Amino acid sequence: MPRFYIEAELAVDTQVELTETVFHHWVKVLRAQVGETATLFNGQGGEYEVELVEVTKKTAQVQIKSFNPDNRIPSFSALLGQVMSKGDRMDYAIQKAVELGVTNIQLLTSERCEMRLKYDRDQKKLDHWQGIAIAACEQCGMNIVPKILAPLRLEDWLNSDLPTTKLVLAPNKDQVDVLNNVSKDLALLIGPEGGLSETEISAANAVGFQNWCIGTRVLRTETAPVVALALLNYRLAE
């Protein structure tokens, strides 16, 4: 059954007009006909089965038939602090982190960061990444859409209000199984392609981040969140 995110209020036994985006994808691209069903979610929790009841040249109406409260979120909450990278690497990191159940993603700049965006002038990039998160939720079945938070300097984020459990991916550090006593509310810091500097890792350690070295290989910045979140899903699954 097709599944779409929609910015609209949803309630069982009501009718809703499809937004332009959903109308284009479902009716124009997939050529849906009256009587066909789909799943809609609005990011406020749960999902709704709907039936297409009316189609015109530019709009369509659906009847909301039932509600499923399952959000398909992990049993833990993970705030990902991801230093930005250029091109498809950042798109991939966001897409896969969402599929693996990240709660929110805080974009960061650091000493070796490849990007220096100012979102008062480049809101389109932030909207693009938020769209990737929405599409990932459509694909994976998660009904709470993670927020892609506008960039902060790493030092500002380190000194903000963060979860008690804090992990920093630090290759070439001593192997420590930090997941033995990890809580289910945590922050995860991942550096840029060139890695975090020793000064930055020390600054993270100073505010309670534990070094986490995953294996003996150095992972790329877009691969690191995938591996880390997969391990957290495995270790913290109820």
C-alpha positions, 0 to 999 in steps of 0.5 A, a space after each residue: 500500500 502506498 504511504 505518504 507524509 501529509 501536512 494536514 490534520 487527520 481524523 477517522 471518519 473525515 475527508 481530507 483534500 490531498 496536498 499538492 505533493 501527495 496528489 502529484 505522487 499518488 494520483 499523477 505519478 502512480 495513477 491512483 483511481 477512486 477506490 484505491 487505498 493508501 496510508 497517510 501520516 502527518 508526523 504527529 503520531 500514528 498513521 491512517 488508512 485512507 480511500 481515494 473517493 474523488 479525483 479532479 484535474 488538480 485535486 483529490 479527496 480521501 476518506 479516512 477509514 482507520 487509525 494505527 497508533 504504532 510509530 515504529 520508533 526504537 526503544 531508545 532516543 538518539 540525538 545525532 550531532 552530525 558535522 556537515 559534509 558536502 554533496 551526497 554524503 550528507 544526504 546519505 547520512 540523514 536518510 540512513 540515520 532516519 531509517 535507523 530510528 534517530 530522534 533528531 539530527 543536529 547539524 554541526 560545524 567544526 574545525 575540519 568541516 567542509 561546509 559553512 552554511 548560513 541558513 538565513 540565506 540558505 534555507 533551501 538546503 535545510 528544507 532539502 535535508 528535512 525532505 530527505 528525512 520525510 521521504 525516509 520515514 515514508 519508506 521505513 514506516 516511522 510515523 514521527 519525523 526527526 527534525 533536521 536542526 539548523 547548524 550550530 558550532 560544535 563548541 556551542 552544541 557541546 555546552 548545550 543541554 544534552 542527554 546524560 549519556 553522550 558518545 563520540 565516535 573516536 577512531 584510533 582510541 582505546 577500545 571501550 565497550 561503552 554500550 554496557 551501561 548506556 542509557 536509552 536517552 543519548 547523544 551521538 557525535 560524529 565528525 566530518 570527513 577529516 575527523 574531529 581534531 584532538 582538541 575537539 575530542 578533548 572538549 567533548 570528553 570534558 563535558 562527559 562524552 565517552 570515546 567510542 571506537 567501533 572496530 579497527 577500521 576508520 569509517 567514513 562520515 556518512 557510514 559512521 552513523 549507520 553503523 553506530 545506530 545499527 549497534 544501538 538498535 541491536 544493543 538497546 532493543 527491548 
